[in-house]
Amino acid sequence: MRGILLMVGAVLVSVSLTFSQDTSSKPISAFEQQLIDRQKQFLLDEQGKNPAEVERAVADDFQGIGTNGDFYDKGEVVESAEGGMPAGTRTYDFHVVKLSDDSAVVAYNLIVPGEHPRYRHMADTWAKIGGRWQLKFRQLTPNLWSANDLD
């Protein structure tokens, strides 16, 4: 009887470990890595007060939707980069949705200390224009569970 209980326990632990593993642990493709690297560089430029690089990276016909639902344009992204982002801003959990060989959506999470909302889901759409990846569209969605967080 004790042997059966140990075997059942081992099976349950094994099944639990299998289901608790990160499902996004599949290897990422070269395409996905290229877009994640591009996204991270863009975010560094935004955070590092590098509006010239941000302006180069954003398509002229860019459109964005902010956390309040309002649309904004390239000028506002560049202007925002002049001030940079607060210290301690963090990004994590990057996912790439390939639309074509020349376009993809990079989704990720963003934490911006001291801002409201602090926790955000981001979706940036990139298109290859003239051989360069440029940001065409961005949507910021606040995490509802943190919508009323105060620092």
Order of alpha helices (4+ residues) and beta strands (2+ residues): alpha-alpha-alpha-beta-beta-alpha-beta-beta-beta-beta
